[in-house]
C-alpha cells in the first residue's frame, strides 16, 4: 500500500513510519523541514517538503502528492492538518479516516469539549468564569496543542482570563491517556488506557498499560455520543474520588506507539479498516496488559554538500 504521512518531523510520525515499514508499505512523508533536517525525512521512501498546514495552498499540494504518488491512504498527524483535511476528505483522492469536521471542532476547543462532556455525565474539573484565588487553578488556551498555552496558578496568586482562554479548578491525580482505534462507524476495536509515569517537555517517556475498566467505560460513553473513526486519544486525571475528563485528540497519540507494541494487531486492524475489510474481533483482543513502556532517542545522520 502507498501511504502518505504528514509531519514526519514528529516522534508520532516516526513511530508510524517504523510500523508501516515493517509491513513493507511504500511511505511518502511530508513536513515543513528541508530533507535531512528531520529524522523522518530519512526514513521514508519519498520525502516532499510542504508549507505549513495553514497556508492557502496546503490542501492543493497534498492532493497533488496523492495523485503523483498513487497514494491509497493518508494519515495526517498534526491537529491543524487533521482539521483542514477533514473538510477535504471526500475530495482528497484516497482513503483518509477522520471524523466529521463538527466533531473535530468540538474537541479542538477545550471549553466546548468540557461543556459537552458535562452534558453527557462525564466529570470535568470545574470551569471558573471568574478568577478564584482560594483554589489552585489551571489556565488553558481554548485551542492549543499538547501542553502549550497552559499555566498553573497556586492559591493566592491571581490571574487574568483572556477571551481565548478557559480557567478550571486544578485537580490532583494520575494522568491517563487512552489510545483508541475505531471502525468507520465509530465502533471501537481498541480502548487502551496507559498511565503516565514520566514526561519530558509534555511528552510521555515512560508509561504503564493498564486495563482500567472504569476508564474504558467512560471512553465507550464518549464514543457512543461522539463516534470517532480511526485513531484518537482521550486524556483523564484519576484520583481516589473521581476520574476527570481532560481532552480528546482526534488523531494518533504522541506516545500511541506504547499501545501499538502491546497490541500487536492494532496497526493491521487500522490498515484493514482503511481497506474496508470486514473485521471480527472483540474489544481489546490480544492486548498485553501491565507492560511498562519506556522511550529513547535514536539518531539519524544526513551528510550535505557544503561548498
ZADO-1210 file (C-alpha; in nm, 4 decimals, padded with zeros to 6 digits):
<atoms>
<atom x="00.0000" y="00.0000" z="00.0000" code="UNK" pos="1"/>
<atom x="00.1193" y="00.3529" z="-00.0773" code="UNK" pos="2"/>
<atom x="00.0792" y="00.5640" z="00.2375" code="UNK" pos="3"/>
<atom x="00.1219" y="00.9386" z="00.2873" code="UNK" pos="4"/>
<atom x="00.2144" y="01.0533" z="00.6388" code="UNK" pos="5"/>
<atom x="00.2301" y="01.4195" z="00.7352" code="UNK" pos="6"/>
<atom x="00.4505" y="01.5987" z="00.9903" code="UNK" pos="7"/>
<atom x="00.7293" y="01.3414" z="00.9677" code="UNK" pos="8"/>
<atom x="00.9413" y="01.5694" z="01.1835" code="UNK" pos="9"/>
<atom x="00.7488" y="01.4434" z="01.4873" code="UNK" pos="10"/>
<atom x="00.8106" y="01.1349" z="01.7006" code="UNK" pos="11"/>
<atom x="00.4445" y="01.0463" z="01.6408" code="UNK" pos="12"/>
<atom x="00.5027" y="01.0089" z="01.2668" code="UNK" pos="13"/>
<atom x="00.8383" y="00.8347" z="01.3092" code="UNK" pos="14"/>
<atom x="00.6722" y="00.5608" z="01.5138" code="UNK" pos="15"/>
<atom x="00.4057" y="00.5047" z="01.2492" code="UNK" pos="16"/>
<atom x="00.6708" y="00.5011" z="00.9760" code="UNK" pos="17"/>
<atom x="00.8599" y="00.2264" z="01.1619" code="UNK" pos="18"/>
<atom x="00.5474" y="00.0142" z="01.1984" code="UNK" pos="19"/>
<atom x="00.4421" y="00.0538" z="00.8351" code="UNK" pos="20"/>
<atom x="00.7929" y="-00.0148" z="00.7049" code="UNK" pos="21"/>
<atom x="00.7918" y="-00.3430" z="00.8997" code="UNK" pos="22"/>
<atom x="00.4919" y="-00.4346" z="00.6858" code="UNK" pos="23"/>
<atom x="00.6685" y="-00.3327" z="00.3622" code="UNK" pos="24"/>
<atom x="00.4403" y="-00.0436" z="00.2729" code="UNK" pos="25"/>
<atom x="00.5643" y="00.2385" z="00.0487" code="UNK" pos="26"/>
<atom x="00.5784" y="00.5566" z="00.2570" code="UNK" pos="27"/>
<atom x="00.5690" y="00.9123" z="00.1308" code="UNK" pos="28"/>
<atom x="00.6435" y="01.1654" z="00.4023" code="UNK" pos="29"/>
<atom x="00.5856" y="01.5393" z="00.4123" code="UNK" pos="30"/>
<atom x="00.6999" y="01.8085" z="00.6530" code="UNK" pos="31"/>
<atom x="00.7949" y="02.1775" z="00.6608" code="UNK" pos="32"/>
<atom x="01.1676" y="02.0998" z="00.7076" code="UNK" pos="33"/>
<atom x="01.4270" y="02.0527" z="00.4339" code="UNK" pos="34"/>
<atom x="01.5248" y="01.6954" z="00.3518" code="UNK" pos="35"/>
<atom x="01.7743" y="01.5617" z="00.6043" code="UNK" pos="36"/>
<atom x="01.6827" y="01.8147" z="00.8705" code="UNK" pos="37"/>
<atom x="01.4420" y="01.5795" z="01.0410" code="UNK" pos="38"/>
<atom x="01.4908" y="01.2080" z="01.1059" code="UNK" pos="39"/>
<atom x="01.1576" y="01.1170" z="00.9493" code="UNK" pos="40"/>
<atom x="01.2643" y="01.2530" z="00.6113" code="UNK" pos="41"/>
<atom x="01.5459" y="00.9951" z="00.6035" code="UNK" pos="42"/>
<atom x="01.3167" y="00.7043" z="00.6898" code="UNK" pos="43"/>
<atom x="01.0534" y="00.7325" z="00.4157" code="UNK" pos="44"/>
<atom x="01.0682" y="00.6127" z="00.0558" code="UNK" pos="45"/>
<atom x="00.9931" y="00.9578" z="-00.0817" code="UNK" pos="46"/>
<atom x="01.0133" y="01.2877" z="00.1049" code="UNK" pos="47"/>
<atom x="00.8472" y="01.6126" z="-00.0031" code="UNK" pos="48"/>
<atom x="00.8765" y="01.9469" z="00.1712" code="UNK" pos="49"/>
<atom x="00.5403" y="02.1223" z="00.2103" code="UNK" pos="50"/>
<atom x="00.4243" y="02.4554" z="00.3555" code="UNK" pos="51"/>
<atom x="00.2503" y="02.4934" z="00.6903" code="UNK" pos="52"/>
<atom x="-00.0994" y="02.3492" z="00.7048" code="UNK" pos="53"/>
<atom x="-00.2425" y="02.6996" z="00.7492" code="UNK" pos="54"/>
<atom x="-00.1041" y="02.8004" z="00.4092" code="UNK" pos="55"/>
<atom x="-00.3649" y="02.8674" z="00.1403" code="UNK" pos="56"/>
<atom x="-00.2323" y="02.6026" z="-00.0968" code="UNK" pos="57"/>
<atom x="-00.1661" y="02.3255" z="00.1578" code="UNK" pos="58"/>
<atom x="-00.4679" y="02.1112" z="00.0614" code="UNK" pos="59"/>
<atom x="-00.3971" y="02.1506" z="-00.3098" code="UNK" pos="60"/>
<atom x="-00.0351" y="02.0419" z="-00.2602" code="UNK" pos="61"/>
<atom x="-00.1421" y="01.7362" z="-00.0607" code="UNK" pos="62"/>
<atom x="-00.3939" y="01.6409" z="-00.3305" code="UNK" pos="63"/>
<atom x="-00.1247" y="01.6667" z="-00.5991" code="UNK" pos="64"/>
<atom x="00.1137" y="01.4486" z="-00.3936" code="UNK" pos="65"/>
<atom x="-00.1626" y="01.1908" z="-00.3599" code="UNK" pos="66"/>
<atom x="-00.2171" y="01.1797" z="-00.7369" code="UNK" pos="67"/>
<atom x="00.1537" y="01.1863" z="-00.8297" code="UNK" pos="68"/>
<atom x="00.2415" y="00.9017" z="-00.5901" code="UNK" pos="69"/>
<atom x="-00.0711" y="00.6863" z="-00.6272" code="UNK" pos="70"/>
<atom x="-00.1403" y="00.7254" z="-00.2555" code="UNK" pos="71"/>
<atom x="-00.4032" y="00.4902" z="-00.1164" code="UNK" pos="72"/>
<atom x="-00.4056" y="00.6044" z="00.2473" code="UNK" pos="73"/>
<atom x="-00.3400" y="00.9467" z="00.4007" code="UNK" pos="74"/>
<atom x="-00.2545" y="00.9719" z="00.7731" code="UNK" pos="75"/>
<atom x="-00.2473" y="01.3331" z="00.8977" code="UNK" pos="76"/>
<atom x="-00.0679" y="01.3767" z="01.2310" code="UNK" pos="77"/>
<atom x="-00.0842" y="01.7417" z="01.3316" code="UNK" pos="78"/>
<atom x="-00.4077" y="01.8788" z="01.4845" code="UNK" pos="79"/>
<atom x="-00.4301" y="02.1645" z="01.2341" code="UNK" pos="80"/>
<atom x="-00.3722" y="01.9241" z="00.9435" code="UNK" pos="81"/>
<atom x="-00.6440" y="01.6947" z="01.0769" code="UNK" pos="82"/>
<atom x="-00.8923" y="01.9820" z="01.0934" code="UNK" pos="83"/>
<atom x="-00.8101" y="02.1177" z="00.7468" code="UNK" pos="84"/>
<atom x="-00.8001" y="01.7797" z="00.5713" code="UNK" pos="85"/>
<atom x="-01.1224" y="01.6624" z="00.7358" code="UNK" pos="86"/>
<atom x="-01.3032" y="01.9333" z="00.5380" code="UNK" pos="87"/>
<atom x="-01.1485" y="01.7917" z="00.2190" code="UNK" pos="88"/>
<atom x="-01.1608" y="01.4184" z="00.2882" code="UNK" pos="89"/>
<atom x="-01.4417" y="01.3491" z="00.0399" code="UNK" pos="90"/>
<atom x="-01.2334" y="01.5067" z="-00.2375" code="UNK" pos="91"/>
<atom x="-00.8814" y="01.4140" z="-00.1255" code="UNK" pos="92"/>
<atom x="-00.8415" y="01.1268" z="-00.3738" code="UNK" pos="93"/>
<atom x="-00.7580" y="00.8462" z="-00.1307" code="UNK" pos="94"/>
<atom x="-00.8685" y="00.6932" z="00.1974" code="UNK" pos="95"/>
<atom x="-00.8365" y="00.9303" z="00.4938" code="UNK" pos="96"/>
<atom x="-01.0008" y="00.8067" z="00.8141" code="UNK" pos="97"/>
<atom x="-01.1104" y="01.1125" z="01.0095" code="UNK" pos="98"/>
<atom x="-01.4237" y="01.2179" z="01.1990" code="UNK" pos="99"/>
<atom x="-01.6505" y="01.4871" z="01.0569" code="UNK" pos="100"/>
<atom x="-01.5470" y="01.8487" z="01.0986" code="UNK" pos="101"/>
<atom x="-01.8165" y="01.9174" z="01.3614" code="UNK" pos="102"/>
<atom x="-01.6740" y="01.6513" z="01.5924" code="UNK" pos="103"/>
<atom x="-01.3197" y="01.7772" z="01.5350" code="UNK" pos="104"/>
<atom x="-01.4270" y="02.1347" z="01.6092" code="UNK" pos="105"/>
<atom x="-01.5859" y="02.0308" z="01.9382" code="UNK" pos="106"/>
<atom x="-01.2751" y="01.8542" z="02.0639" code="UNK" pos="107"/>
<atom x="-01.0301" y="02.1150" z="01.9332" code="UNK" pos="108"/>
<atom x="-01.1876" y="02.3657" z="02.1734" code="UNK" pos="109"/>
<atom x="-01.1178" y="02.2789" z="02.5372" code="UNK" pos="110"/>
<atom x="-01.4087" y="02.4838" z="02.6706" code="UNK" pos="111"/>
<atom x="-01.6664" y="02.3435" z="02.4291" code="UNK" pos="112"/>
<atom x="-01.5462" y="01.9853" z="02.4770" code="UNK" pos="113"/>
<atom x="-01.5597" y="02.0201" z="02.8576" code="UNK" pos="114"/>
<atom x="-01.9167" y="02.1514" z="02.8393" code="UNK" pos="115"/>
<atom x="-02.0197" y="01.8719" z="02.6022" code="UNK" pos="116"/>
<atom x="-01.8707" y="01.6072" z="02.8320" code="UNK" pos="117"/>
<atom x="-02.0503" y="01.7572" z="03.1308" code="UNK" pos="118"/>
<atom x="-02.3768" y="01.7323" z="02.9350" code="UNK" pos="119"/>
<atom x="-02.3370" y="01.3555" z="02.8893" code="UNK" pos="120"/>
<atom x="-02.2396" y="01.2925" z="03.2530" code="UNK" pos="121"/>
<atom x="-01.8604" y="01.2817" z="03.2256" code="UNK" pos="122"/>
<atom x="-01.6894" y="01.4597" z="03.5174" code="UNK" pos="123"/>
<atom x="-01.4792" y="01.7627" z="03.4211" code="UNK" pos="124"/>
<atom x="-01.2797" y="01.9926" z="03.6509" code="UNK" pos="125"/>
<atom x="-01.4971" y="02.2916" z="03.7462" code="UNK" pos="126"/>
<atom x="-01.4917" y="02.5728" z="03.4916" code="UNK" pos="127"/>
<atom x="-01.4374" y="02.9102" z="03.6594" code="UNK" pos="128"/>
<atom x="-01.5936" y="03.2111" z="03.4882" code="UNK" pos="129"/>
<atom x="-01.4003" y="03.4433" z="03.7205" code="UNK" pos="130"/>
<atom x="-01.0699" y="03.4039" z="03.8995" code="UNK" pos="131"/>
<atom x="-01.0815" y="03.2449" z="04.2454" code="UNK" pos="132"/>
<atom x="-00.7553" y="03.2697" z="04.4389" code="UNK" pos="133"/>
<atom x="-00.8868" y="03.0335" z="04.7083" code="UNK" pos="134"/>
<atom x="-00.8334" y="02.7431" z="04.4667" code="UNK" pos="135"/>
<atom x="-00.5425" y="02.6051" z="04.2699" code="UNK" pos="136"/>
<atom x="-00.6278" y="02.6643" z="03.9028" code="UNK" pos="137"/>
<atom x="-00.5164" y="02.5720" z="03.5553" code="UNK" pos="138"/>
<atom x="-00.5425" y="02.8243" z="03.2718" code="UNK" pos="139"/>
<atom x="-00.5519" y="02.6881" z="02.9172" code="UNK" pos="140"/>
<atom x="-00.5814" y="02.8233" z="02.5671" code="UNK" pos="141"/>
<atom x="-00.9179" y="02.7088" z="02.4341" code="UNK" pos="142"/>
<atom x="-00.7423" y="02.5827" z="02.1215" code="UNK" pos="143"/>
<atom x="-00.3861" y="02.4557" z="02.1626" code="UNK" pos="144"/>
<atom x="-00.1654" y="02.1506" z="02.1109" code="UNK" pos="145"/>
<atom x="-00.0316" y="01.9356" z="02.3951" code="UNK" pos="146"/>
<atom x="00.0892" y="02.1300" z="02.6980" code="UNK" pos="147"/>
<atom x="00.1336" y="02.4572" z="02.5071" code="UNK" pos="148"/>
<atom x="-00.0587" y="02.7542" z="02.6438" code="UNK" pos="149"/>
<atom x="-00.1077" y="02.6020" z="02.9901" code="UNK" pos="150"/>
<atom x="-00.0295" y="02.7857" z="03.3152" code="UNK" pos="151"/>
<atom x="-00.0920" y="02.6565" z="03.6672" code="UNK" pos="152"/>
<atom x="-00.1754" y="02.9096" z="03.9411" code="UNK" pos="153"/>
<atom x="-00.1341" y="02.8262" z="04.3085" code="UNK" pos="154"/>
<atom x="-00.3754" y="02.9508" z="04.5744" code="UNK" pos="155"/>
<atom x="-00.3312" y="03.3189" z="04.6487" code="UNK" pos="156"/>
<atom x="-00.1867" y="03.4029" z="04.3057" code="UNK" pos="157"/>
<atom x="-00.4284" y="03.5921" z="04.0830" code="UNK" pos="158"/>
<atom x="-00.4587" y="03.5501" z="03.7080" code="UNK" pos="159"/>
<atom x="-00.6256" y="03.7203" z="03.4140" code="UNK" pos="160"/>
<atom x="-00.8512" y="03.5226" z="03.1799" code="UNK" pos="161"/>
<atom x="-00.8383" y="03.6296" z="02.8159" code="UNK" pos="162"/>
<atom x="-01.1268" y="03.5568" z="02.5794" code="UNK" pos="163"/>
<atom x="-00.9289" y="03.2780" z="02.4098" code="UNK" pos="164"/>
<atom x="-00.8624" y="03.1020" z="02.7435" code="UNK" pos="165"/>
<atom x="-01.0512" y="02.8826" z="02.9875" code="UNK" pos="166"/>
<atom x="-00.9842" y="02.8630" z="03.3632" code="UNK" pos="167"/>
<atom x="-01.0561" y="02.5413" z="03.5524" code="UNK" pos="168"/>
<atom x="-01.0096" y="02.4188" z="03.9036" code="UNK" pos="169"/>
<atom x="-00.6877" y="02.2170" z="03.9247" code="UNK" pos="170"/>
<atom x="-00.7356" y="01.8526" z="04.0223" code="UNK" pos="171"/>
<atom x="-00.4562" y="01.6340" z="04.1528" code="UNK" pos="172"/>
<atom x="-00.4218" y="01.2759" z="04.0393" code="UNK" pos="173"/>
<atom x="-00.2608" y="01.0338" z="03.7978" code="UNK" pos="174"/>
<atom x="-00.2633" y="01.1280" z="03.4304" code="UNK" pos="175"/>
<atom x="-00.4000" y="00.8713" z="03.1863" code="UNK" pos="176"/>
<atom x="-00.4016" y="00.8784" z="02.8086" code="UNK" pos="177"/>
<atom x="-00.6292" y="00.6287" z="02.6354" code="UNK" pos="178"/>
<atom x="-00.5363" y="00.5180" z="02.2837" code="UNK" pos="179"/>
<atom x="-00.8417" y="00.4347" z="02.0756" code="UNK" pos="180"/>
<atom x="-00.8910" y="00.2726" z="01.7362" code="UNK" pos="181"/>
<atom x="-01.2424" y="00.2543" z="01.5937" code="UNK" pos="182"/>
<atom x="-01.4021" y="00.1354" z="01.2723" code="UNK" pos="183"/>
<atom x="-01.5550" y="00.3619" z="01.0102" code="UNK" pos="184"/>
<atom x="-01.8811" y="00.3687" z="01.2059" code="UNK" pos="185"/>
<atom x="-01.7019" y="00.4733" z="01.5243" code="UNK" pos="186"/>
<atom x="-01.7318" y="00.1346" z="01.6977" code="UNK" pos="187"/>
<atom x="-01.4100" y="00.0773" z="01.8980" code="UNK" pos="188"/>
<atom x="-01.1764" y="-00.2174" z="01.8481" code="UNK" pos="189"/>
<atom x="-00.9187" y="-00.0900" z="02.0974" code="UNK" pos="190"/>
<atom x="-00.9526" y="00.1280" z="02.4071" code="UNK" pos="191"/>
<atom x="-00.6155" y="00.1077" z="02.5803" code="UNK" pos="192"/>
<atom x="-00.5522" y="00.3198" z="02.8929" code="UNK" pos="193"/>
<atom x="-00.1932" y="00.3998" z="02.9801" code="UNK" pos="194"/>
<atom x="-00.0746" y="00.5614" z="03.2997" code="UNK" pos="195"/>
<atom x="00.1847" y="00.8346" z="03.2577" code="UNK" pos="196"/>
<atom x="00.4851" y="00.7531" z="03.4744" code="UNK" pos="197"/>
<atom x="00.7265" y="01.0109" z="03.3323" code="UNK" pos="198"/>
<atom x="00.7064" y="01.3047" z="03.0940" code="UNK" pos="199"/>
<atom x="00.9642" y="01.5327" z="02.9348" code="UNK" pos="200"/>
<atom x="00.8574" y="01.8619" z="02.7772" code="UNK" pos="201"/>
<atom x="00.4963" y="01.7479" z="02.7970" code="UNK" pos="202"/>
<atom x="00.5594" y="01.4215" z="02.6101" code="UNK" pos="203"/>
<atom x="00.5246" y="01.0840" z="02.7824" code="UNK" pos="204"/>
<atom x="00.8527" y="00.8939" z="02.8018" code="UNK" pos="205"/>
<atom x="00.7513" y="00.6165" z="03.0419" code="UNK" pos="206"/>
<atom x="00.4013" y="00.4667" z="03.0661" code="UNK" pos="207"/>
<atom x="00.2244" y="00.1624" z="03.2081" code="UNK" pos="208"/>
<atom x="-00.0518" y="-00.0113" z="03.0106" code="UNK" pos="209"/>
<atom x="-00.3463" y="-00.0652" z="03.2482" code="UNK" pos="210"/>
<atom x="-00.6770" y="-00.2431" z="03.1973" code="UNK" pos="211"/>
<atom x="-00.8729" y="00.0196" z="03.3897" code="UNK" pos="212"/>
<atom x="-01.2322" y="-00.0850" z="03.3266" code="UNK" pos="213"/>
<atom x="-01.3807" y="00.2357" z="03.4677" code="UNK" pos="214"/>
<atom x="-01.1807" y="00.4485" z="03.2263" code="UNK" pos="215"/>
<atom x="-01.2650" y="00.2123" z="02.9398" code="UNK" pos="216"/>
<atom x="-01.6371" y="00.2529" z="03.0186" code="UNK" pos="217"/>
<atom x="-01.6053" y="00.6317" z="03.0173" code="UNK" pos="218"/>
<atom x="-01.4407" y="00.6232" z="02.6751" code="UNK" pos="219"/>
<atom x="-01.7191" y="00.3969" z="02.5463" code="UNK" pos="220"/>
<atom x="-01.9695" y="00.6555" z="02.6677" code="UNK" pos="221"/>
<atom x="-01.7858" y="00.9370" z="02.4893" code="UNK" pos="222"/>
<atom x="-01.7651" y="00.7375" z="02.1645" code="UNK" pos="223"/>
<atom x="-02.1327" y="00.6448" z="02.1811" code="UNK" pos="224"/>
<atom x="-02.2208" y="01.0149" z="02.1832" code="UNK" pos="225"/>
<atom x="-01.9386" y="01.1278" z="01.9545" code="UNK" pos="226"/>
<atom x="-01.8252" y="00.8499" z="01.7172" code="UNK" pos="227"/>
<atom x="-01.4639" y="00.8962" z="01.6059" code="UNK" pos="228"/>
<atom x="-01.3468" y="00.6640" z="01.3247" code="UNK" pos="229"/>
<atom x="-00.9792" y="00.5704" z="01.3094" code="UNK" pos="230"/>
<atom x="-00.7325" y="00.6756" z="01.5768" code="UNK" pos="231"/>
<atom x="-00.7973" y="00.9136" z="01.8628" code="UNK" pos="232"/>
<atom x="-00.6785" y="00.9540" z="02.2193" code="UNK" pos="233"/>
<atom x="-00.8593" y="01.0621" z="02.5341" code="UNK" pos="234"/>
<atom x="-00.6935" y="01.2109" z="02.8414" code="UNK" pos="235"/>
<atom x="-00.8091" y="01.1846" z="03.2018" code="UNK" pos="236"/>
<atom x="-00.6872" y="01.2561" z="03.5534" code="UNK" pos="237"/>
<atom x="-00.7742" y="00.9908" z="03.8091" code="UNK" pos="238"/>
<atom x="-00.7652" y="01.0246" z="04.1880" code="UNK" pos="239"/>
<atom x="-00.9276" y="00.8398" z="04.4781" code="UNK" pos="240"/>
<atom x="-01.2607" y="01.0166" z="04.4293" code="UNK" pos="241"/>
<atom x="-01.3089" y="01.0724" z="04.0592" code="UNK" pos="242"/>
<atom x="-01.1956" y="01.0250" z="03.7045" code="UNK" pos="243"/>
<atom x="-01.1818" y="01.3672" z="03.5412" code="UNK" pos="244"/>
<atom x="-01.2017" y="01.4304" z="03.1651" code="UNK" pos="245"/>
<atom x="-00.9224" y="01.6473" z="03.0231" code="UNK" pos="246"/>
<atom x="-00.9433" y="01.6333" z="02.6428" code="UNK" pos="247"/>
<atom x="-00.9869" y="01.4300" z="02.3255" code="UNK" pos="248"/>
<atom x="-00.7397" y="01.4471" z="02.0351" code="UNK" pos="249"/>
<atom x="-00.8814" y="01.3183" z="01.7062" code="UNK" pos="250"/>
<atom x="-00.5515" y="01.1734" z="01.5842" code="UNK" pos="251"/>
<atom x="-00.2842" y="00.9159" z="01.6666" code="UNK" pos="252"/>
<atom x="-00.1219" y="00.9972" z="02.0000" code="UNK" pos="253"/>
<atom x="00.2336" y="01.1203" z="02.0533" code="UNK" pos="254"/>
<atom x="00.3016" y="00.8094" z="02.2622" code="UNK" pos="255"/>
<atom x="00.0481" y="00.5890" z="02.0860" code="UNK" pos="256"/>
<atom x="00.3312" y="00.3550" z="01.9936" code="UNK" pos="257"/>
<atom x="00.3177" y="00.2285" z="02.3535" code="UNK" pos="258"/>
<atom x="-00.0269" y="00.0843" z="02.2888" code="UNK" pos="259"/>
<atom x="00.0685" y="-00.0387" z="01.9424" code="UNK" pos="260"/>
<atom x="00.3560" y="-00.2515" z="02.0700" code="UNK" pos="261"/>
<atom x="00.1412" y="-00.4030" z="02.3453" code="UNK" pos="262"/>
<atom x="-00.1438" y="-00.4692" z="02.0999" code="UNK" pos="263"/>
<atom x="00.0351" y="-00.6397" z="01.8089" code="UNK" pos="264"/>
<atom x="-00.2713" y="-00.6437" z="01.5792" code="UNK" pos="265"/>
<atom x="-00.3587" y="-00.2756" z="01.6219" code="UNK" pos="266"/>
<atom x="-00.1812" y="-00.1410" z="01.3121" code="UNK" pos="267"/>
<atom x="-00.3016" y="-00.4316" z="01.0982" code="UNK" pos="268"/>
<atom x="-00.6572" y="-00.3637" z="01.2180" code="UNK" pos="269"/>
<atom x="-00.6213" y="00.0021" z="01.1191" code="UNK" pos="270"/>
<atom x="-00.4983" y="-00.0979" z="00.7730" code="UNK" pos="271"/>
<atom x="-00.7867" y="-00.3439" z="00.7355" code="UNK" pos="272"/>
<atom x="-01.0288" y="-00.0629" z="00.8251" code="UNK" pos="273"/>
<atom x="-00.8726" y="00.1531" z="00.5533" code="UNK" pos="274"/>
<atom x="-00.9240" y="-00.1286" z="00.3002" code="UNK" pos="275"/>
<atom x="-01.2881" y="-00.1829" z="00.4064" code="UNK" pos="276"/>
<atom x="-01.2040" y="-00.5374" z="00.5135" code="UNK" pos="277"/>
<atom x="-01.4569" y="-00.6976" z="00.7486" code="UNK" pos="278"/>
<atom x="-01.3074" y="-00.7266" z="01.0982" code="UNK" pos="279"/>
<atom x="-01.4240" y="-00.9800" z="01.3521" code="UNK" pos="280"/>
<atom x="-01.2527" y="-00.9141" z="01.6834" code="UNK" pos="281"/>
<atom x="-01.3651" y="-00.8335" z="02.0344" code="UNK" pos="282"/>
<atom x="-01.2703" y="-00.5129" z="02.2125" code="UNK" pos="283"/>
<atom x="-00.9023" y="-00.5109" z="02.3143" code="UNK" pos="284"/>
<atom x="-00.8451" y="-00.8611" z="02.1832" code="UNK" pos="285"/>
<atom x="-00.4792" y="-00.9601" z="02.2193" code="UNK" pos="286"/>
<atom x="-00.3724" y="-00.6618" z="02.4320" code="UNK" pos="287"/>
<atom x="-00.0879" y="-00.7428" z="02.6727" code="UNK" pos="288"/>
<atom x="-00.1725" y="-00.5537" z="02.9896" code="UNK" pos="289"/>
<atom x="00.0526" y="-00.4154" z="03.2673" code="UNK" pos="290"/>
<atom x="00.3569" y="-00.3593" z="03.0473" code="UNK" pos="291"/>
<atom x="00.5820" y="-00.0629" z="03.1255" code="UNK" pos="292"/>
<atom x="00.6922" y="00.1051" z="02.8036" code="UNK" pos="293"/>
<atom x="00.9979" y="00.3332" z="02.8049" code="UNK" pos="294"/>
<atom x="01.1229" y="00.5501" z="02.5197" code="UNK" pos="295"/>
<atom x="01.4648" y="00.6548" z="02.3951" code="UNK" pos="296"/>
<atom x="01.6245" y="00.8699" z="02.1268" code="UNK" pos="297"/>
<atom x="01.7676" y="00.7250" z="01.8068" code="UNK" pos="298"/>
<atom x="01.9915" y="00.9287" z="01.5780" code="UNK" pos="299"/>
<atom x="01.9949" y="00.9648" z="01.2003" code="UNK" pos="300"/>
<atom x="02.2747" y="01.1372" z="01.0057" code="UNK" pos="301"/>
<atom x="02.2352" y="01.3428" z="00.6874" code="UNK" pos="302"/>
<atom x="02.5504" y="01.4474" z="00.5030" code="UNK" pos="303"/>
<atom x="02.5031" y="01.7625" z="00.2991" code="UNK" pos="304"/>
<atom x="02.7385" y="01.9106" z="00.0445" code="UNK" pos="305"/>
<atom x="02.8691" y="02.2382" z="00.1791" code="UNK" pos="306"/>
<atom x="03.0835" y="02.4371" z="-00.0634" code="UNK" pos="307"/>
</atoms>
